Amino acid sequence: MKDGDGKPLDRSPDKNIHLLAARLAKETSLSEEEARGLIKLIGTDSNSLLREAKFLKNRH
């Protein structure tokens, strides 16, 4: 698959997890390490991740 410029899209799972963890960390004030741990536990469903991240932040 290629992007609009004709370049191949990088769909590596590690890069996707990194991007998701960075976004989750930014949105919830978790560290990226905490975000990656949450992704490993829960999976990649954004709504579930946001809910659990907010729950964790409220407990601290």
N, CA, C and O of each residue as an XYZ file, in Angstrom:
240
protein
N       0.839     -1.169      0.000
C       0.000      0.000      0.000
C       0.887      1.236      0.000
O       1.968      1.229      0.589
N       0.431      2.301     -0.661
C       1.237      3.513     -0.775
C       0.433      4.725     -0.315
O      -0.797      4.733     -0.368
N       1.161      5.758      0.142
C       0.494      6.985      0.541
C       0.215      7.846     -0.694
O       0.433      7.398     -1.820
N      -0.258      9.061     -0.496
C      -0.606      9.936     -1.609
C       0.572     10.331     -2.474
O       0.380     10.698     -3.633
N       1.787     10.269     -1.950
C       2.982     10.607     -2.716
C       3.593      9.398     -3.408
O       4.633      9.515     -4.057
N       2.961      8.246     -3.276
C       3.476      7.039     -3.904
C       4.498      6.298     -3.078
O       5.058      5.303     -3.537
N       4.757      6.764     -1.856
C       5.720      6.090     -0.980
C       5.025      4.950     -0.251
O       3.850      5.069      0.094
N       5.725      3.849     -0.011
C       5.112      2.753      0.757
C       4.797      3.211      2.180
O       5.583      3.925      2.802
N       3.643      2.792      2.681
C       3.261      3.102      4.053
C       3.981      2.170      5.011
O       4.103      0.975      4.743
N       4.463      2.712      6.133
C       5.102      1.894      7.164
C       4.015      1.420      8.113
O       3.481      2.205      8.897
N       3.696      0.166      8.042
C       2.642     -0.396      8.872
C       3.208     -1.351      9.917
O       2.511     -2.267     10.353
N       4.456     -1.154     10.325
C       5.054     -2.054     11.295
C       4.338     -1.931     12.629
O       4.042     -0.821     13.071
N       4.055     -3.060     13.279
C       3.345     -3.031     14.563
C       4.068     -2.212     15.624
O       3.420     -1.516     16.406
N       5.396     -2.279     15.666
C       6.144     -1.526     16.668
C       5.955     -0.028     16.499
O       5.808      0.697     17.484
N       5.958      0.435     15.272
C       5.780      1.866     15.024
C       4.359      2.282     15.395
O       4.154      3.349     15.974
N       3.386      1.449     15.067
C       2.000      1.766     15.403
C       1.807      1.832     16.913
O       1.112      2.720     17.407
N       2.405      0.914     17.645
C       2.312      0.911     19.111
C       2.987      2.158     19.668
O       2.468      2.796     20.584
N       4.144      2.504     19.112
C       4.854      3.701     19.559
C       3.990      4.945     19.351
O       3.888      5.784     20.245
N       3.374      5.066     18.188
C       2.532      6.233     17.902
C       1.307      6.269     18.808
O       0.931      7.330     19.305
N       0.689      5.122     19.023
C      -0.470      5.054     19.902
C      -0.084      5.401     21.336
O      -0.814      6.121     22.017
N       1.055      4.894     21.799
C       1.517      5.188     23.154
C       1.824      6.675     23.310
O       1.503      7.273     24.338
N       2.437      7.264     22.304
C       2.752      8.698     22.360
C       1.468      9.526     22.419
O       1.376     10.482     23.189
N       0.491      9.160     21.617
C      -0.780      9.892     21.621
C      -1.503      9.726     22.949
O      -2.027     10.695     23.499
N      -1.534      8.508     23.465
C      -2.195      8.243     24.741
C      -1.501      9.008     25.868
O      -2.165      9.577     26.735
N      -0.178      9.020     25.855
C       0.582      9.742     26.879
C       0.262     11.237     26.826
O       0.075     11.876     27.862
N       0.201     11.775     25.641
C      -0.079     13.205     25.486
C      -1.491     13.545     25.967
O      -1.689     14.555     26.642
N      -2.455     12.718     25.628
C      -3.849     12.986     25.978
C      -4.150     12.778     27.455
O      -5.089     13.378     27.979
N      -3.375     11.943     28.137
C      -3.725     11.568     29.512
C      -2.653     11.905     30.540
O      -2.852     11.660     31.730
N      -1.544     12.448     30.120
C      -0.425     12.779     31.006
C       0.242     11.550     31.622
O       0.922     11.665     32.641
N       0.058     10.396     31.023
C       0.834      9.219     31.409
C       2.195      9.331     30.743
O       2.361     10.068     29.771
N       3.159      8.603     31.262
C       4.430      8.512     30.544
C       4.222      7.554     29.368
O       3.285      6.756     29.367
N       5.090      7.640     28.385
C       4.970      6.714     27.248
C       5.181      5.278     27.706
O       4.561      4.360     27.168
N       6.039      5.077     28.682
C       6.274      3.729     29.211
C       4.988      3.184     29.847
O       4.625      2.029     29.625
N       4.304      4.016     30.635
C       3.032      3.598     31.237
C       1.996      3.316     30.156
O       1.235      2.352     30.251
N       1.971      4.155     29.136
C       1.024      3.980     28.039
C       1.279      2.663     27.303
O       0.337      1.939     26.981
N       2.559      2.351     27.035
C       2.878      1.080     26.365
C       2.463     -0.111     27.227
O       1.972     -1.112     26.706
N       2.657     -0.008     28.533
C       2.233     -1.077     29.436
C       0.730     -1.275     29.396
O       0.242     -2.406     29.398
N       0.002     -0.175     29.359
C      -1.453     -0.254     29.278
C      -1.892     -0.884     27.961
O      -2.836     -1.673     27.935
N      -1.221     -0.543     26.880
C      -1.539     -1.126     25.569
C      -1.294     -2.628     25.596
O      -2.076     -3.390     25.027
N      -0.220     -3.065     26.247
C       0.059     -4.496     26.346
C      -1.028     -5.225     27.131
O      -1.390     -6.355     26.804
N      -1.546     -4.568     28.171
C      -2.590     -5.185     28.996
C      -3.960     -5.194     28.330
O      -4.684     -6.186     28.405
N      -4.313     -4.096     27.683
C      -5.676     -3.897     27.197
C      -5.831     -4.149     25.707
O      -6.869     -4.632     25.256
N      -4.803     -3.823     24.952
C      -4.911     -3.903     23.497
C      -4.911     -2.500     22.928
O      -4.493     -1.557     23.600
N      -5.367     -2.354     21.720
C      -5.240     -1.081     21.020
C      -6.555     -0.324     20.855
O      -6.612      0.642     20.093
N      -7.593     -0.733     21.540
C      -8.869     -0.018     21.448
C      -8.742      1.338     22.148
O      -8.547      1.397     23.362
N      -8.852      2.410     21.391
C      -8.621      3.756     21.916
C      -9.558      4.118     23.061
O      -9.117      4.682     24.063
N     -10.837      3.804     22.929
C     -11.785      4.144     23.987
C     -11.448      3.430     25.294
O     -11.500      4.040     26.362
N     -11.110      2.171     25.222
C     -10.740      1.418     26.427
C      -9.462      1.966     27.043
O      -9.351      2.081     28.263
N      -8.506      2.300     26.196
C      -7.240      2.837     26.700
C      -7.450      4.171     27.407
O      -6.904      4.399     28.487
N      -8.237      5.046     26.802
C      -8.498      6.345     27.423
C      -9.225      6.187     28.751
O      -8.887      6.853     29.730
N     -10.211      5.316     28.786
C     -10.968      5.091     30.023
C     -10.052      4.592     31.133
O     -10.094      5.111     32.249
N      -9.233      3.599     30.842
C      -8.352      3.032     31.858
C      -7.244      4.006     32.262
O      -6.871      4.066     33.433
N      -6.725      4.758     31.312
C      -5.678      5.734     31.627
C      -6.223      6.807     32.569
O      -5.547      7.200     33.520
N      -7.432      7.278     32.309
C      -8.044      8.283     33.179
C      -8.318      7.699     34.560
O      -8.150      8.380     35.572
N      -8.734      6.455     34.599
C      -8.956      5.784     35.879
C      -7.651      5.700     36.676
O      -7.630      5.975     37.876
N      -6.577      5.322     36.007
C      -5.282      5.219     36.679
C      -4.806      6.583     37.195
O      -4.293      6.679     38.310
N      -4.974      7.616     36.402
C      -4.536      8.947     36.822
C      -5.339      9.433     38.026
O      -4.790     10.112     38.894
N      -6.613      9.103     38.093
C      -7.452      9.515     39.221
C      -7.083      8.776     40.500
O      -7.314      9.290     41.594
N      -6.520      7.592     40.384
C      -6.117      6.815     41.567
C      -4.842      7.352     42.189
O      -4.597      7.126     43.374
N      -4.029      8.052     41.424
C      -2.743      8.548     41.937
C      -2.916      9.878     42.581
O      -1.947     10.456     43.072
